[in-house]
Amino acid sequence: MRDLAAKGSKKLLLNLSEVSYIDSSGIGEMVSSYTTVTNHGGQLKLLGLNKRVKDLLQITKLYTVFEVFEDEASAVRSFA
């Protein structure tokens, strides 16, 4: 994510559909990536969260920070 942001990518969509578990270091990386992308003038959005990951984001209050989408088409449209 940092490399993409540094190279000028402004619209990043992170597909988490294959992720079944995120620990505290994973949450830290997501927050760090979000901060880096935002500081470079970009947007980072999440796609395909399963119930466990969605619950974790709600418990940590990060669900209000990240834009979360169920399907790729609506996520891509949201960048327009």
URQUIDA-V358453 format. One record per run of one state. SS is the DSSP state (helix for helix, strand for strand, loop for the rest). FROM is the first residue (numbers start at 1). TO is the last residue. Records with the same first field share a line. If there is no record, write none. Layout:
# URQUIDA-V358453
SS: FROM-TO ; FROM-TO
This chain:
# URQUIDA-V358453
loop: 1-1 ; 7-10 ; 16-23 ; 40-42 ; 48-50 ; 60-61 ; 65-66 ; 70-71 ; 78-80
helix: 2-6 ; 24-39 ; 51-59 ; 62-64 ; 72-77
strand: 11-15 ; 43-47 ; 67-69
